[in-house]
Amino acid sequence: MRVLVQRCSHAKCVVNNKNINEIDDGLMLLVGFTDSDNKDTILKMVNKVINLRIFPDKDGVMNLSILDTKGSILSISQFTLYADTNKGNRPSYRGAMKGDKAKLLYEYFNKCLSEYVPCFGGAFGENMEISLTNMGPTTIMLER
């Protein structure tokens, strides 16, 4: 499982000119799965995301988590996080989990996150327009 975490002041997901979800002050996550991922992987990643200390404290030091700031999460499925470009210029996505199974894990991931902070999803398998204002900028790649 790979999660690209971006601290943001605003993030939005649009599909077919319709606003699906948007947040202010929180994290925008790009989420990808591989075949070895399972519910245990999800629980470990949820724990990492909610406790990741990348928000500034009163002294401006990145020392607070999303739990501390009471922010929100916009979680976007992103199979292209498993792109392999080692052989040529056209990415291979063989490392990405197939759609049906990935959708179940993505929904479980978002449900687990929602137990701690408000979490909003994108539209799995759809062509989405994602926009965000990255604060910092702060972007962290997590992998389990």
Protein Blocks (a to p, Z undefined) as FASTA:
>chain_A
ZZdddddfbdcddeehiafbdcehiadddddddfkbcfklmmmmmmmmmmoccbccfkop
afbdfklnopacdddddfklmpcfkgojbdcfklpccfklmmmmmmmmmmmmmmmmccdd
ddehiacddddddehiacddddZZ
